[in-house]
Amino acid sequence: MEPDLRDGTRVPIYWIMTVSELDFYFPFVVFFYGFLAVLVLETPALARLGKERMSEAWEGISRRKNLAWVSFFIGGLWSLQNLWFH
């Protein structure tokens, strides 16, 4: 069901997000990106599969290993801060 605005017009549900809500959820997106990237890059079985089956794409992904670790730690701390102070 789509929400109504004050003047009675109906808008899709994805249009109703305030800046404060976006500010709350964004660190979780950063954290989960870092978590998934680190999980794939650092798990030996997944790393071996990536090197074997998609060697060129794997090289591009592995160049972003530092970004994945930074996203994991900074996103995690930022998410904890949001949960603590929210």
Secondary structure, 3 states (H helix, E strand, C coil): CCCECCCCCECCHHHCCCHHHHHHHHHHHHHHHHHHHHHHHHCHHHHHHHHHHCHHHHHHHHCCHHHHHHHHHHHHHHHHHHHHHC
